[in-house]
Amino acid sequence: MKDPKKGDEVTWRSHSGTAHGEVKKKLTGDTKIKSHQVRASPDDPQYLVESDNGGKAAHKASALKKA
């Protein structure tokens, strides 16, 4: 997916199959999600997604598909 936007419904591959959720925001700086360190920059952004079950994760645009 190219340049996901806040509110986009997306799917991605997870350890348990395919997950579905919503893009919450574009990450352009290092941050932590739970205890996981996310490395992001303006040149290499990641996207905060919230799954349907409420879990949060960061993914690169290439890992996301429009739902």
Distance bins in CASP14 RR format, pairs under 12 A and 6 or more apart:
PFRMAT RR
TARGET T0000
AUTHOR 0000-0000-0000
RMODE 2
METHOD distances of the structure
MODEL  1
1 8 1 0 0 1 0 0 0 0 0 0 0
1 9 0 0 0 0 0 1 0 0 0 0 0
1 10 1 0 0 1 0 0 0 0 0 0 0
1 11 0 0 0 0 1 0 0 0 0 0 0
1 12 0 0 0 0 1 0 0 0 0 0 0
1 23 0 0 0 0 1 0 0 0 0 0 0
1 47 0 0 0 0 1 0 0 0 0 0 0
1 49 0 0 0 0 0 1 0 0 0 0 0
1 59 0 0 0 0 1 0 0 0 0 0 0
1 60 0 0 0 0 1 0 0 0 0 0 0
1 61 1 0 1 0 0 0 0 0 0 0 0
1 62 1 0 0 1 0 0 0 0 0 0 0
1 63 0 0 0 0 1 0 0 0 0 0 0
1 64 1 0 1 0 0 0 0 0 0 0 0
1 65 1 0 1 0 0 0 0 0 0 0 0
1 66 1 0 1 0 0 0 0 0 0 0 0
1 67 0 0 0 0 0 1 0 0 0 0 0
2 8 0 0 0 0 0 1 0 0 0 0 0
2 45 0 0 0 0 0 1 0 0 0 0 0
2 47 0 0 0 0 0 1 0 0 0 0 0
2 60 0 0 0 0 0 1 0 0 0 0 0
2 61 1 0 0 1 0 0 0 0 0 0 0
2 62 0 0 0 0 1 0 0 0 0 0 0
2 64 0 0 0 0 1 0 0 0 0 0 0
2 65 0 0 0 0 0 1 0 0 0 0 0
2 66 0 0 0 0 1 0 0 0 0 0 0
3 23 0 0 0 0 0 1 0 0 0 0 0
3 26 0 0 0 0 1 0 0 0 0 0 0
3 45 0 0 0 0 1 0 0 0 0 0 0
3 47 0 0 0 0 1 0 0 0 0 0 0
3 60 0 0 0 0 0 1 0 0 0 0 0
3 61 1 0 0 1 0 0 0 0 0 0 0
3 62 0 0 0 0 0 1 0 0 0 0 0
3 64 0 0 0 0 0 1 0 0 0 0 0
3 66 0 0 0 0 0 1 0 0 0 0 0
4 10 1 0 0 1 0 0 0 0 0 0 0
4 11 0 0 0 0 0 1 0 0 0 0 0
4 12 0 0 0 0 0 1 0 0 0 0 0
4 21 0 0 0 0 0 1 0 0 0 0 0
4 22 0 0 0 0 1 0 0 0 0 0 0
4 23 1 0 1 0 0 0 0 0 0 0 0
4 24 0 0 0 0 0 1 0 0 0 0 0
4 25 0 0 0 0 0 1 0 0 0 0 0
4 26 1 0 0 1 0 0 0 0 0 0 0
4 27 0 0 0 0 0 1 0 0 0 0 0
4 45 0 0 0 0 1 0 0 0 0 0 0
4 46 0 0 0 0 0 1 0 0 0 0 0
4 47 1 0 1 0 0 0 0 0 0 0 0
4 48 0 0 0 0 0 1 0 0 0 0 0
4 49 0 0 0 0 1 0 0 0 0 0 0
4 58 0 0 0 0 0 1 0 0 0 0 0
4 59 0 0 0 0 1 0 0 0 0 0 0
4 60 0 0 0 0 1 0 0 0 0 0 0
4 61 1 0 1 0 0 0 0 0 0 0 0
4 62 0 0 0 0 0 1 0 0 0 0 0
4 63 0 0 0 0 0 1 0 0 0 0 0
4 64 1 0 1 0 0 0 0 0 0 0 0
4 65 0 0 0 0 1 0 0 0 0 0 0
4 66 0 0 0 0 1 0 0 0 0 0 0
4 67 0 0 0 0 0 1 0 0 0 0 0
5 22 0 0 0 0 0 1 0 0 0 0 0
5 23 1 0 0 1 0 0 0 0 0 0 0
5 24 0 0 0 0 0 1 0 0 0 0 0
5 25 0 0 0 0 1 0 0 0 0 0 0
5 26 0 0 0 0 1 0 0 0 0 0 0
5 47 0 0 0 0 1 0 0 0 0 0 0
5 61 0 0 0 0 0 1 0 0 0 0 0
5 64 0 0 0 0 0 1 0 0 0 0 0
5 66 0 0 0 0 0 1 0 0 0 0 0
6 22 0 0 0 0 1 0 0 0 0 0 0
6 23 1 0 1 0 0 0 0 0 0 0 0
6 24 1 0 0 1 0 0 0 0 0 0 0
6 25 1 0 1 0 0 0 0 0 0 0 0
6 26 1 0 0 1 0 0 0 0 0 0 0
6 27 0 0 0 0 0 1 0 0 0 0 0
6 47 0 0 0 0 1 0 0 0 0 0 0
6 48 0 0 0 0 1 0 0 0 0 0 0
6 49 0 0 0 0 0 1 0 0 0 0 0
6 50 0 0 0 0 0 1 0 0 0 0 0
7 21 0 0 0 0 1 0 0 0 0 0 0
7 22 1 0 1 0 0 0 0 0 0 0 0
7 23 1 0 1 0 0 0 0 0 0 0 0
7 24 1 0 0 1 0 0 0 0 0 0 0
7 25 0 0 0 0 1 0 0 0 0 0 0
7 26 0 0 0 0 0 1 0 0 0 0 0
7 47 0 0 0 0 0 1 0 0 0 0 0
7 48 0 0 0 0 0 1 0 0 0 0 0
7 49 0 0 0 0 1 0 0 0 0 0 0
7 50 0 0 0 0 1 0 0 0 0 0 0
7 64 0 0 0 0 0 1 0 0 0 0 0
7 66 0 0 0 0 0 1 0 0 0 0 0
7 67 0 0 0 0 0 1 0 0 0 0 0
8 20 0 0 0 0 0 1 0 0 0 0 0
8 21 0 0 0 0 1 0 0 0 0 0 0
8 22 1 0 0 1 0 0 0 0 0 0 0
8 23 1 0 1 0 0 0 0 0 0 0 0
8 24 0 0 0 0 1 0 0 0 0 0 0
8 25 0 0 0 0 0 1 0 0 0 0 0
8 26 0 0 0 0 0 1 0 0 0 0 0
8 47 0 0 0 0 1 0 0 0 0 0 0
8 48 0 0 0 0 0 1 0 0 0 0 0
8 49 0 0 0 0 1 0 0 0 0 0 0
8 50 0 0 0 0 0 1 0 0 0 0 0
8 59 0 0 0 0 0 1 0 0 0 0 0
8 61 0 0 0 0 0 1 0 0 0 0 0
8 64 0 0 0 0 1 0 0 0 0 0 0
8 65 0 0 0 0 0 1 0 0 0 0 0
8 66 1 0 0 1 0 0 0 0 0 0 0
8 67 0 0 0 0 1 0 0 0 0 0 0
9 19 0 0 0 0 0 1 0 0 0 0 0
9 20 1 0 0 1 0 0 0 0 0 0 0
9 21 1 0 0 1 0 0 0 0 0 0 0
9 22 1 0 1 0 0 0 0 0 0 0 0
9 23 0 0 0 0 1 0 0 0 0 0 0
9 24 0 0 0 0 0 1 0 0 0 0 0
9 49 0 0 0 0 1 0 0 0 0 0 0
9 50 0 0 0 0 0 1 0 0 0 0 0
9 51 0 0 0 0 0 1 0 0 0 0 0
9 52 0 0 0 0 1 0 0 0 0 0 0
9 64 0 0 0 0 0 1 0 0 0 0 0
9 65 0 0 0 0 0 1 0 0 0 0 0
9 66 1 0 0 1 0 0 0 0 0 0 0
9 67 1 0 1 0 0 0 0 0 0 0 0
10 18 0 0 0 0 0 1 0 0 0 0 0
10 19 0 0 0 0 1 0 0 0 0 0 0
10 20 1 0 0 1 0 0 0 0 0 0 0
10 21 1 0 1 0 0 0 0 0 0 0 0
10 22 1 0 0 1 0 0 0 0 0 0 0
10 23 1 0 1 0 0 0 0 0 0 0 0
10 24 0 0 0 0 0 1 0 0 0 0 0
10 47 0 0 0 0 1 0 0 0 0 0 0
10 48 0 0 0 0 0 1 0 0 0 0 0
10 49 1 0 0 1 0 0 0 0 0 0 0
10 50 0 0 0 0 0 1 0 0 0 0 0
10 51 0 0 0 0 1 0 0 0 0 0 0
10 52 0 0 0 0 0 1 0 0 0 0 0
10 57 0 0 0 0 0 1 0 0 0 0 0
10 59 0 0 0 0 1 0 0 0 0 0 0
10 60 0 0 0 0 0 1 0 0 0 0 0
10 61 0 0 0 0 1 0 0 0 0 0 0
10 62 0 0 0 0 0 1 0 0 0 0 0
10 63 0 0 0 0 1 0 0 0 0 0 0
10 64 1 0 1 0 0 0 0 0 0 0 0
10 65 1 0 0 1 0 0 0 0 0 0 0
10 66 1 0 0 1 0 0 0 0 0 0 0
10 67 1 0 1 0 0 0 0 0 0 0 0
11 17 0 0 0 0 1 0 0 0 0 0 0
11 18 1 0 1 0 0 0 0 0 0 0 0
11 19 1 0 0 1 0 0 0 0 0 0 0
11 20 1 0 1 0 0 0 0 0 0 0 0
11 21 1 0 0 1 0 0 0 0 0 0 0
11 22 0 0 0 0 0 1 0 0 0 0 0
11 23 0 0 0 0 0 1 0 0 0 0 0
11 49 0 0 0 0 1 0 0 0 0 0 0
11 51 0 0 0 0 1 0 0 0 0 0 0
11 52 0 0 0 0 0 1 0 0 0 0 0
11 59 0 0 0 0 0 1 0 0 0 0 0
11 63 0 0 0 0 1 0 0 0 0 0 0
11 64 1 0 0 1 0 0 0 0 0 0 0
11 65 1 0 1 0 0 0 0 0 0 0 0
11 66 0 0 0 0 1 0 0 0 0 0 0
11 67 1 0 1 0 0 0 0 0 0 0 0
12 18 1 0 0 1 0 0 0 0 0 0 0
12 19 1 0 1 0 0 0 0 0 0 0 0
12 20 0 0 0 0 1 0 0 0 0 0 0
12 21 0 0 0 0 1 0 0 0 0 0 0
12 22 0 0 0 0 0 1 0 0 0 0 0
12 23 0 0 0 0 0 1 0 0 0 0 0
12 46 0 0 0 0 0 1 0 0 0 0 0
12 47 0 0 0 0 1 0 0 0 0 0 0
12 49 1 0 0 1 0 0 0 0 0 0 0
12 50 0 0 0 0 0 1 0 0 0 0 0
12 51 0 0 0 0 1 0 0 0 0 0 0
12 57 0 0 0 0 1 0 0 0 0 0 0
12 58 0 0 0 0 0 1 0 0 0 0 0
12 59 1 0 1 0 0 0 0 0 0 0 0
12 60 0 0 0 0 1 0 0 0 0 0 0
12 61 0 0 0 0 0 1 0 0 0 0 0
12 62 0 0 0 0 0 1 0 0 0 0 0
12 63 1 0 1 0 0 0 0 0 0 0 0
12 64 1 0 1 0 0 0 0 0 0 0 0
12 65 1 0 0 1 0 0 0 0 0 0 0
12 66 0 0 0 0 0 1 0 0 0 0 0
12 67 0 0 0 0 1 0 0 0 0 0 0
13 19 1 0 0 1 0 0 0 0 0 0 0
13 20 0 0 0 0 0 1 0 0 0 0 0
13 57 0 0 0 0 0 1 0 0 0 0 0
13 59 0 0 0 0 1 0 0 0 0 0 0
13 62 0 0 0 0 0 1 0 0 0 0 0
13 63 1 0 0 1 0 0 0 0 0 0 0
13 64 0 0 0 0 1 0 0 0 0 0 0
13 65 0 0 0 0 1 0 0 0 0 0 0
14 20 0 0 0 0 1 0 0 0 0 0 0
14 21 0 0 0 0 0 1 0 0 0 0 0
14 49 0 0 0 0 0 1 0 0 0 0 0
14 51 0 0 0 0 1 0 0 0 0 0 0
14 52 0 0 0 0 0 1 0 0 0 0 0
14 53 0 0 0 0 0 1 0 0 0 0 0
14 55 0 0 0 0 0 1 0 0 0 0 0
14 57 0 0 0 0 1 0 0 0 0 0 0
14 59 0 0 0 0 1 0 0 0 0 0 0
14 63 0 0 0 0 1 0 0 0 0 0 0
14 64 0 0 0 0 0 1 0 0 0 0 0
15 57 0 0 0 0 0 1 0 0 0 0 0
16 51 0 0 0 0 0 1 0 0 0 0 0
16 53 0 0 0 0 0 1 0 0 0 0 0
17 51 0 0 0 0 0 1 0 0 0 0 0
18 51 0 0 0 0 0 1 0 0 0 0 0
18 52 0 0 0 0 0 1 0 0 0 0 0
18 63 0 0 0 0 0 1 0 0 0 0 0
18 64 0 0 0 0 0 1 0 0 0 0 0
18 65 0 0 0 0 1 0 0 0 0 0 0
18 67 0 0 0 0 1 0 0 0 0 0 0
19 49 0 0 0 0 1 0 0 0 0 0 0
19 50 0 0 0 0 0 1 0 0 0 0 0
19 51 1 0 1 0 0 0 0 0 0 0 0
19 52 1 0 0 1 0 0 0 0 0 0 0
19 53 0 0 0 0 1 0 0 0 0 0 0
19 54 0 0 0 0 0 1 0 0 0 0 0
19 55 0 0 0 0 1 0 0 0 0 0 0
19 56 0 0 0 0 0 1 0 0 0 0 0
19 57 0 0 0 0 1 0 0 0 0 0 0
19 59 0 0 0 0 1 0 0 0 0 0 0
19 63 0 0 0 0 0 1 0 0 0 0 0
19 64 0 0 0 0 0 1 0 0 0 0 0
19 65 0 0 0 0 0 1 0 0 0 0 0
19 67 0 0 0 0 0 1 0 0 0 0 0
20 49 0 0 0 0 1 0 0 0 0 0 0
20 50 0 0 0 0 0 1 0 0 0 0 0
20 51 1 0 0 1 0 0 0 0 0 0 0
20 52 1 0 1 0 0 0 0 0 0 0 0
20 53 0 0 0 0 1 0 0 0 0 0 0
20 54 0 0 0 0 0 1 0 0 0 0 0
20 55 0 0 0 0 0 1 0 0 0 0 0
20 64 0 0 0 0 0 1 0 0 0 0 0
20 65 0 0 0 0 1 0 0 0 0 0 0
20 66 0 0 0 0 0 1 0 0 0 0 0
20 67 1 0 1 0 0 0 0 0 0 0 0
21 47 0 0 0 0 0 1 0 0 0 0 0
21 48 0 0 0 0 0 1 0 0 0 0 0
21 49 1 0 1 0 0 0 0 0 0 0 0
21 50 1 0 0 1 0 0 0 0 0 0 0
21 51 1 0 1 0 0 0 0 0 0 0 0
21 52 1 0 1 0 0 0 0 0 0 0 0
21 53 0 0 0 0 1 0 0 0 0 0 0
21 54 0 0 0 0 1 0 0 0 0 0 0
21 55 0 0 0 0 1 0 0 0 0 0 0
21 56 0 0 0 0 0 1 0 0 0 0 0
21 57 0 0 0 0 1 0 0 0 0 0 0
21 59 0 0 0 0 0 1 0 0 0 0 0
21 64 0 0 0 0 1 0 0 0 0 0 0
21 65 0 0 0 0 0 1 0 0 0 0 0
21 66 0 0 0 0 0 1 0 0 0 0 0
21 67 1 0 0 1 0 0 0 0 0 0 0
22 47 0 0 0 0 0 1 0 0 0 0 0
22 48 0 0 0 0 1 0 0 0 0 0 0
22 49 1 0 0 1 0 0 0 0 0 0 0
22 50 1 0 1 0 0 0 0 0 0 0 0
22 51 0 0 0 0 1 0 0 0 0 0 0
22 52 0 0 0 0 1 0 0 0 0 0 0
22 54 0 0 0 0 1 0 0 0 0 0 0
22 55 0 0 0 0 0 1 0 0 0 0 0
22 56 0 0 0 0 0 1 0 0 0 0 0
22 57 0 0 0 0 0 1 0 0 0 0 0
22 64 0 0 0 0 0 1 0 0 0 0 0
22 66 0 0 0 0 0 1 0 0 0 0 0
22 67 0 0 0 0 1 0 0 0 0 0 0
23 45 0 0 0 0 0 1 0 0 0 0 0
23 46 0 0 0 0 0 1 0 0 0 0 0
23 47 1 0 1 0 0 0 0 0 0 0 0
23 48 1 0 0 1 0 0 0 0 0 0 0
23 49 1 0 1 0 0 0 0 0 0 0 0
23 50 0 0 0 0 1 0 0 0 0 0 0
23 51 0 0 0 0 0 1 0 0 0 0 0
23 56 0 0 0 0 0 1 0 0 0 0 0
23 57 0 0 0 0 0 1 0 0 0 0 0
23 58 0 0 0 0 0 1 0 0 0 0 0
23 59 0 0 0 0 1 0 0 0 0 0 0
23 61 0 0 0 0 1 0 0 0 0 0 0
23 63 0 0 0 0 0 1 0 0 0 0 0
23 64 1 0 0 1 0 0 0 0 0 0 0
23 65 0 0 0 0 0 1 0 0 0 0 0
23 66 0 0 0 0 0 1 0 0 0 0 0
23 67 0 0 0 0 0 1 0 0 0 0 0
24 33 0 0 0 0 0 1 0 0 0 0 0
24 46 0 0 0 0 0 1 0 0 0 0 0
24 47 1 0 0 1 0 0 0 0 0 0 0
24 48 1 0 1 0 0 0 0 0 0 0 0
24 49 1 0 0 1 0 0 0 0 0 0 0
24 50 1 0 1 0 0 0 0 0 0 0 0
24 51 0 0 0 0 0 1 0 0 0 0 0
24 54 0 0 0 0 0 1 0 0 0 0 0
24 55 0 0 0 0 0 1 0 0 0 0 0
24 56 1 0 0 1 0 0 0 0 0 0 0
24 57 0 0 0 0 0 1 0 0 0 0 0
24 58 0 0 0 0 1 0 0 0 0 0 0
24 59 0 0 0 0 0 1 0 0 0 0 0
25 31 0 0 0 0 0 1 0 0 0 0 0
25 33 0 0 0 0 0 1 0 0 0 0 0
25 38 0 0 0 0 0 1 0 0 0 0 0
25 40 0 0 0 0 0 1 0 0 0 0 0
25 45 0 0 0 0 0 1 0 0 0 0 0
25 46 0 0 0 0 0 1 0 0 0 0 0
25 47 1 0 0 1 0 0 0 0 0 0 0
25 48 1 0 1 0 0 0 0 0 0 0 0
25 49 0 0 0 0 1 0 0 0 0 0 0
25 50 0 0 0 0 1 0 0 0 0 0 0
25 56 0 0 0 0 0 1 0 0 0 0 0
25 58 0 0 0 0 1 0 0 0 0 0 0
26 40 0 0 0 0 1 0 0 0 0 0 0
26 41 0 0 0 0 0 1 0 0 0 0 0
26 42 0 0 0 0 1 0 0 0 0 0 0
26 44 0 0 0 0 0 1 0 0 0 0 0
26 45 1 0 1 0 0 0 0 0 0 0 0
26 46 1 0 0 1 0 0 0 0 0 0 0
26 47 1 0 1 0 0 0 0 0 0 0 0
26 48 1 0 0 1 0 0 0 0 0 0 0
26 49 0 0 0 0 0 1 0 0 0 0 0
26 58 0 0 0 0 0 1 0 0 0 0 0
26 59 0 0 0 0 0 1 0 0 0 0 0
26 60 0 0 0 0 0 1 0 0 0 0 0
26 61 0 0 0 0 1 0 0 0 0 0 0
26 64 0 0 0 0 0 1 0 0 0 0 0
27 33 0 0 0 0 1 0 0 0 0 0 0
27 37 0 0 0 0 0 1 0 0 0 0 0
27 38 1 0 0 1 0 0 0 0 0 0 0
27 39 0 0 0 0 1 0 0 0 0 0 0
27 40 1 0 1 0 0 0 0 0 0 0 0
27 41 0 0 0 0 1 0 0 0 0 0 0
27 42 0 0 0 0 0 1 0 0 0 0 0
27 44 0 0 0 0 1 0 0 0 0 0 0
27 45 1 0 0 1 0 0 0 0 0 0 0
27 46 1 0 1 0 0 0 0 0 0 0 0
27 47 1 0 0 1 0 0 0 0 0 0 0
27 48 1 0 1 0 0 0 0 0 0 0 0
27 49 0 0 0 0 0 1 0 0 0 0 0
27 56 0 0 0 0 0 1 0 0 0 0 0
27 57 0 0 0 0 0 1 0 0 0 0 0
27 58 1 0 1 0 0 0 0 0 0 0 0
27 59 0 0 0 0 1 0 0 0 0 0 0
27 60 0 0 0 0 0 1 0 0 0 0 0
27 61 0 0 0 0 0 1 0 0 0 0 0
28 38 0 0 0 0 0 1 0 0 0 0 0
28 39 0 0 0 0 0 1 0 0 0 0 0
28 40 1 0 1 0 0 0 0 0 0 0 0
28 41 1 0 0 1 0 0 0 0 0 0 0
28 42 1 0 1 0 0 0 0 0 0 0 0
28 43 0 0 0 0 1 0 0 0 0 0 0
28 44 0 0 0 0 1 0 0 0 0 0 0
28 45 1 0 1 0 0 0 0 0 0 0 0
28 46 0 0 0 0 1 0 0 0 0 0 0
28 47 0 0 0 0 0 1 0 0 0 0 0
28 48 0 0 0 0 0 1 0 0 0 0 0
28 58 0 0 0 0 0 1 0 0 0 0 0
29 37 0 0 0 0 0 1 0 0 0 0 0
29 38 0 0 0 0 1 0 0 0 0 0 0
29 39 0 0 0 0 1 0 0 0 0 0 0
29 40 1 0 1 0 0 0 0 0 0 0 0
29 41 1 0 1 0 0 0 0 0 0 0 0
29 42 1 0 0 1 0 0 0 0 0 0 0
29 43 0 0 0 0 0 1 0 0 0 0 0
29 44 0 0 0 0 1 0 0 0 0 0 0
29 45 0 0 0 0 1 0 0 0 0 0 0
29 46 0 0 0 0 1 0 0 0 0 0 0
29 48 0 0 0 0 0 1 0 0 0 0 0
29 58 0 0 0 0 0 1 0 0 0 0 0
30 36 0 0 0 0 0 1 0 0 0 0 0
30 37 1 0 0 1 0 0 0 0 0 0 0
30 38 1 0 0 1 0 0 0 0 0 0 0
30 39 1 0 1 0 0 0 0 0 0 0 0
30 40 1 0 0 1 0 0 0 0 0 0 0
30 41 0 0 0 0 1 0 0 0 0 0 0
30 42 0 0 0 0 0 1 0 0 0 0 0
30 44 0 0 0 0 0 1 0 0 0 0 0
30 45 0 0 0 0 0 1 0 0 0 0 0
30 46 0 0 0 0 1 0 0 0 0 0 0
30 58 0 0 0 0 0 1 0 0 0 0 0
31 37 0 0 0 0 1 0 0 0 0 0 0
31 38 1 0 1 0 0 0 0 0 0 0 0
31 39 0 0 0 0 1 0 0 0 0 0 0
31 40 1 0 0 1 0 0 0 0 0 0 0
31 41 0 0 0 0 0 1 0 0 0 0 0
31 45 0 0 0 0 0 1 0 0 0 0 0
31 46 0 0 0 0 1 0 0 0 0 0 0
31 47 0 0 0 0 0 1 0 0 0 0 0
31 48 0 0 0 0 1 0 0 0 0 0 0
31 56 0 0 0 0 0 1 0 0 0 0 0
31 57 0 0 0 0 0 1 0 0 0 0 0
31 58 1 0 0 1 0 0 0 0 0 0 0
32 38 1 0 0 1 0 0 0 0 0 0 0
32 39 0 0 0 0 0 1 0 0 0 0 0
32 40 0 0 0 0 0 1 0 0 0 0 0
32 48 0 0 0 0 0 1 0 0 0 0 0
32 56 0 0 0 0 0 1 0 0 0 0 0
32 58 0 0 0 0 1 0 0 0 0 0 0
33 39 0 0 0 0 0 1 0 0 0 0 0
33 40 0 0 0 0 0 1 0 0 0 0 0
33 46 0 0 0 0 1 0 0 0 0 0 0
33 47 0 0 0 0 0 1 0 0 0 0 0
33 48 1 0 0 1 0 0 0 0 0 0 0
33 49 0 0 0 0 0 1 0 0 0 0 0
33 50 0 0 0 0 0 1 0 0 0 0 0
33 55 0 0 0 0 1 0 0 0 0 0 0
33 56 1 0 1 0 0 0 0 0 0 0 0
33 57 1 0 0 1 0 0 0 0 0 0 0
33 58 1 0 1 0 0 0 0 0 0 0 0
33 59 0 0 0 0 0 1 0 0 0 0 0
34 55 0 0 0 0 1 0 0 0 0 0 0
34 56 1 0 0 1 0 0 0 0 0 0 0
34 57 0 0 0 0 1 0 0 0 0 0 0
34 58 0 0 0 0 0 1 0 0 0 0 0
36 46 0 0 0 0 0 1 0 0 0 0 0
36 48 0 0 0 0 0 1 0 0 0 0 0
36 55 0 0 0 0 0 1 0 0 0 0 0
36 56 0 0 0 0 1 0 0 0 0 0 0
36 57 0 0 0 0 1 0 0 0 0 0 0
36 58 1 0 0 1 0 0 0 0 0 0 0
37 46 0 0 0 0 0 1 0 0 0 0 0
37 58 0 0 0 0 1 0 0 0 0 0 0
38 44 0 0 0 0 0 1 0 0 0 0 0
38 45 0 0 0 0 0 1 0 0 0 0 0
38 46 1 0 1 0 0 0 0 0 0 0 0
38 47 0 0 0 0 0 1 0 0 0 0 0
38 48 0 0 0 0 1 0 0 0 0 0 0
38 49 0 0 0 0 0 1 0 0 0 0 0
38 56 0 0 0 0 0 1 0 0 0 0 0
38 57 0 0 0 0 1 0 0 0 0 0 0
38 58 1 0 1 0 0 0 0 0 0 0 0
38 59 0 0 0 0 1 0 0 0 0 0 0
38 60 0 0 0 0 0 1 0 0 0 0 0
39 45 0 0 0 0 0 1 0 0 0 0 0
39 46 1 0 0 1 0 0 0 0 0 0 0
39 58 0 0 0 0 1 0 0 0 0 0 0
39 60 0 0 0 0 0 1 0 0 0 0 0
40 46 1 0 1 0 0 0 0 0 0 0 0
40 47 0 0 0 0 1 0 0 0 0 0 0
40 48 0 0 0 0 1 0 0 0 0 0 0
40 58 1 0 0 1 0 0 0 0 0 0 0
40 59 0 0 0 0 0 1 0 0 0 0 0
40 60 0 0 0 0 1 0 0 0 0 0 0
40 61 0 0 0 0 0 1 0 0 0 0 0
41 60 0 0 0 0 0 1 0 0 0 0 0
44 58 0 0 0 0 0 1 0 0 0 0 0
44 60 1 0 0 1 0 0 0 0 0 0 0
44 61 0 0 0 0 0 1 0 0 0 0 0
44 62 0 0 0 0 0 1 0 0 0 0 0
45 58 0 0 0 0 1 0 0 0 0 0 0
45 59 0 0 0 0 0 1 0 0 0 0 0
45 60 1 0 0 1 0 0 0 0 0 0 0
45 61 1 0 0 1 0 0 0 0 0 0 0
45 62 0 0 0 0 0 1 0 0 0 0 0
45 64 0 0 0 0 0 1 0 0 0 0 0
46 56 0 0 0 0 0 1 0 0 0 0 0
46 57 0 0 0 0 1 0 0 0 0 0 0
46 58 1 0 1 0 0 0 0 0 0 0 0
46 59 1 0 0 1 0 0 0 0 0 0 0
46 60 1 0 1 0 0 0 0 0 0 0 0
46 61 0 0 0 0 1 0 0 0 0 0 0
46 62 0 0 0 0 0 1 0 0 0 0 0
46 63 0 0 0 0 1 0 0 0 0 0 0
46 64 0 0 0 0 0 1 0 0 0 0 0
47 56 0 0 0 0 0 1 0 0 0 0 0
47 57 0 0 0 0 1 0 0 0 0 0 0
47 58 1 0 0 1 0 0 0 0 0 0 0
47 59 1 0 1 0 0 0 0 0 0 0 0
47 60 1 0 0 1 0 0 0 0 0 0 0
47 61 1 0 0 1 0 0 0 0 0 0 0
47 62 0 0 0 0 0 1 0 0 0 0 0
47 63 0 0 0 0 1 0 0 0 0 0 0
47 64 1 0 0 1 0 0 0 0 0 0 0
48 55 0 0 0 0 0 1 0 0 0 0 0
48 56 1 0 0 1 0 0 0 0 0 0 0
48 57 1 0 0 1 0 0 0 0 0 0 0
48 58 1 0 1 0 0 0 0 0 0 0 0
48 59 0 0 0 0 1 0 0 0 0 0 0
48 60 0 0 0 0 0 1 0 0 0 0 0
48 64 0 0 0 0 0 1 0 0 0 0 0
49 55 0 0 0 0 1 0 0 0 0 0 0
49 56 1 0 0 1 0 0 0 0 0 0 0
49 57 1 0 1 0 0 0 0 0 0 0 0
49 58 1 0 0 1 0 0 0 0 0 0 0
49 59 1 0 1 0 0 0 0 0 0 0 0
49 60 0 0 0 0 0 1 0 0 0 0 0
49 61 0 0 0 0 0 1 0 0 0 0 0
49 63 0 0 0 0 1 0 0 0 0 0 0
49 64 1 0 0 1 0 0 0 0 0 0 0
49 65 0 0 0 0 0 1 0 0 0 0 0
49 67 0 0 0 0 0 1 0 0 0 0 0
50 56 1 0 1 0 0 0 0 0 0 0 0
50 57 0 0 0 0 1 0 0 0 0 0 0
50 58 0 0 0 0 0 1 0 0 0 0 0
50 59 0 0 0 0 0 1 0 0 0 0 0
51 57 1 0 0 1 0 0 0 0 0 0 0
51 59 0 0 0 0 0 1 0 0 0 0 0
51 67 0 0 0 0 0 1 0 0 0 0 0
52 67 0 0 0 0 0 1 0 0 0 0 0
57 63 0 0 0 0 1 0 0 0 0 0 0
57 64 0 0 0 0 0 1 0 0 0 0 0
58 64 0 0 0 0 0 1 0 0 0 0 0
59 65 0 0 0 0 0 1 0 0 0 0 0
END
